[in-house]
Amino acid sequence: MGEVLTTMKIMPESPEVDLGAIKSTIEESMPEGAKLESMAEEPIAFGLVAIILNFITDDGEGGSEPVEEMVSAIEGVASIEITGVGRLM
C-alpha cells in the first residue's frame, strides 16, 4: 500500500481568530497514521487568512477522514476543503 499527500484549505471563522493556536492544535493532535508535511498561510480577502495544510496518510479508504474530523472540531475553524490529493512514489 502506498501513501498519499493531501492538501487541505482551512478557513477560520473571522480575521480575529488566532491562526497560531489552530496550527499548534493541528501539530499536537495529528491522528495516528497521519504525518504533518507542511503548513502555510494564504491571504484570502479583507484580512482573512487561510491555513494550507499538507499531510501524508496511507493510500486506503477513508485515509484523510480522521484528519478532517480533527481539524473541523478545532475552535475557530469555520470550514475545511480538500484541494488536492496525490499519490507519493
Buried (B, 14 or more C-beta within 10 A) or exposed (E): EEBBBBBBBBBBEEEEBEBEEBBEBBEEEBBEEBEBEEBEEEEEEEEBBBBBBBBBBEEEEEBBEBBBEBBEEBEBBEEBEEEEBEEEE
